[in-house]
């Protein structure tokens, strides 16, 4: 067992179990114990790892969202460091259920991963969260059309809760592609879209299809142009980073792309309605 000087003795077992879980899930190797991970960040987490692309921090605490995490999160955000934060906590100390649920919700809003430890000595990863540069604000689903709310919620949860932003972005992109494809099909049936190269179900590249829809002004060309740019930019962040610097750059672009995708899903349904097309996700 590792030696902990700052951690409450009763929480050492939680720390040890969390190390094993994170090593298994993320492939991290030997951790640093109660050491600062950056000279410019005034914080000493219980455990941390430095990988080639990220810093993984695991703080062991009595609850899912300790008070100290707010300032730490703010400092890391300002410095722009690719840090993934995970809080490990004992379930048996969560006696105030209302406070416990509120803290879990807050942790998820911050994109913080959670590991719970039960009285039987079992540690479970509840969610992995995301690197701080990828953090998204909560989405107000009521702003979107009813038909696409479940798709947006699923994409957001994959991105922020499951710790798989690339999957969340892919899900968002697929929803947009489906809407555009169904728009093209409906316009073709109405003889509004005359491009001879569009013959579903024969494959056509999304960027090519959108380009032809723009040429024929099937719906608002500004919105379609945003769709085309989104398609191009989404492909640009699909490769894996090779360094922390590259990871930050990719994550900033991924976050920007996701927000653009959300904007498209606000504006595209309106553009369809204006030209009397149906929204088919």
N, C-alpha and C positions, 0 to 999 in steps of 0.2 A: 504493500500500500504506500502511496505517496504521503509525504509529510505536509501538513497544512498548519501554518502558524496564525493566519488571519481568520480562517474559517471556524465557525462554531464546531466543536468536536462532534456534536450530534449530526452534523451535515456532511461529515467526511465520507460516509457510506454512499450518500447521494452523489457526491463528486466522483467517486470511483466508478460507480455504475454508469454515470453519464459519459465518462471518458471512453468506456468500452462501447457504449451505444454510438457515440460520434465517430469513433475509429471504424466501427463496422459499417456505418451508413455512408460516411464521407471519405473513407480511406485515409484519414489522418494518421500520422505516426506518433512518435513520442511527444507528449505535450509539455508546455512550460507551466509551472505551478506558481501562482501568486507572484507573477512578474509583469511589469509594464510591457506593452507590446509596441509602444511608440513614445519616444522622448517628448513629443509635443502634446501628448494626451495624458492628462492628470488622472489616470485610472489604472487600477491594478486588478484585473479580473481573476477569478479563482483559477481558471484554466484557459490557455489559448494555444493555438497552433498557427504556424505560418506556412502556408502552402505556396506553390509557385504563383498562384493567381489571387489568393485571398488570405485574409486573417480570419480565423474562426475563433470567436470568443464564447466561452461558456461560463456564466456566472451562476454560482449556487446560492440560492436565497430561500427565505422562509415562505415566499409567495411568488406568483407568476410575474408581478410587475413591481419590483422594489423601487423605492423613491430615488435611489442613486442613479437609476438607469436613464432618467430623463436628461440630466446634464451630460452624462456620458454620450448619449445618442446625439445630442445637439453638437457637442465638440467634434465628434467623428464626422457628422454631416458637413460642418464648416470646413474641416480639413480635406474632405473628399477622399477618404480612404475606403478601399473595398473591404469592409468588415461585415461578417455575418455574426449576429448576436443570438445566442441561445440561453435561456434561463432554465435551470434545473431546480426543481422544488419538491418538497415532500407533501404528498397528499394528506397525510394524517394531521398536518398543521392547519389545514383549510377548514376551520370550524365555522367561520362566518361565510356561509354559502353565497350570500348576496355580494359581499366584497370580493370573494374568490372569482365569481363569474364576471364581475366588472373588470377585475385585473386581467383575466384571460382575454377578454374582449379588447382591452387597451393594448395588451401585448401584440395581439394579432393586427390591430390597426397600425402599429409601429413596424410591422413586418418582422417581429421578433419570434424566433423559434422557441418551443416549449418542450421540456422533458419532465414528466411526472414520475415520482418514485413512491411506490405503495408500501404498506406495512409488511408485505411479504418479501420485500427486497427486490421487487421487479421494477425496472425502469422502462418507460414507454415514451417514444417520440410522438408527441401529439401533432406537431407540425415543425417544419424546418425553418420557416421564415425566409427572408431574402437579404441579400447584401444591402447595406444602408443606402448606397447610391441609387438602388432600384426602387426605393420606397414610393408607394402610391398613396394618395389620400383616399379615404373611403368614397365609394361611388354612390351617388343618389339615383337608385334605379328608377324612381318615379319620373325622372327626366326623359326616359326612353320609352319607345313604343312597347306595349305589353308583349307583343310577339317575340321581341328580341331580349327581353329582360333576363330570362333564364340562361341564354347564351352568354350574355355579358357577365352575369354572376358567376357562371362556371369558369370563364376565362380569368376573372379577377381572383377567384379562389385558387386556381392553379398557379397563378403568378405570385400572389401575396401569402397565401396560407400554406400551400403545398411546397413552396420554395422552388417552383419550376417556372420562372418567368418566360423562358423560351417556349414552354408549352402553352402558357396563357396567351402569349402573343400569337402563337400559331392558331389557337382556337378563335381568337378575335379576327385574325386574318381570314380564316376559313369561312367565318360568318359573313364577312364582307364579300368574299369571292362568290359565295352562294347567292347573295342578294343581287350582285351584278350579273351573274350568269342567268338567273331567273328573269331579271329585267330584260336582258338581251333576247331571251326566248319569247317573252310576252310581246316585245316590240316587233320581233320578226313575224309572229302570228298576226299582228295588226298591220303588217306591211309598212311599219314605220322604220324598221332597221333593214336596210337592203344590202348590206355587205355580203358578197357572195362566198367569202371564206368562212362564214359562220354557219356550220351545219351540225348542230348537236345530234347525237352525242359525240361526234368527232371532236377530239381534243383541240383546243386553241389556247395559246398562252394568255394568261390573264391580262398582262400589260398590252398585248396586241389587241385583245378584245376591247379593253377600255379605250385604247387609242381610236378604234373605229367608232365606238359609241360617241366619243368626243367629236369626231369629224362630222357625224350626222346629228349632233346636238340632241341626242335622245332625251337626256334630262340636263339639268344645270351643268355646264361644262366646268365650272369652278369646283363643284363637288366631285365630278368625275376625275378632274385633274388631281385632286387630293387623293383619290383612290389609287390612281396610277403611281403617284409618288410614294404612297404608303407601301404598295406592292414592291417597288424597287428598293426602298429603304429597309423593308423587312428582310429581304434576302441578304442585305449587307451585314446584318448582325447574326447570321446563322452559324458562323464559324466559332470555334472554341478559342478563348484567349490563351496567350502563351506567357503572359507576365501580368503582374498586378496593375501596371500602367495601362496595358491593353485591356485588361478586364474592366477598369473604370470607364474607359472610352466606349467599350461595347455596351456596358450597362447603362450609361447615360443615353446612348442612342436607342437602346431597347425600351427604356422608360419613355423617351420622347415618342417613339413609334407607337407604343401602347396608348398613350394619350391622344395621338393623332387618330388612331383607330376608334377610340371612344368618340372623338369629335365627328368622325365620318358617320358613325352609327346614330348620331344625333341629327346630322344634316341630310344624309342620304334618304331616309324615309320621307322627309318633307319634300325633297326634290322629286321623289316618285309620285307623291300625292299631287303635286302641282301639275304633272303631266298625265295624271289619271292612270298610273301604273300601280299594281298591287305590291305590297311588301311581302316577299316570300323568302324567309331566311333558310 
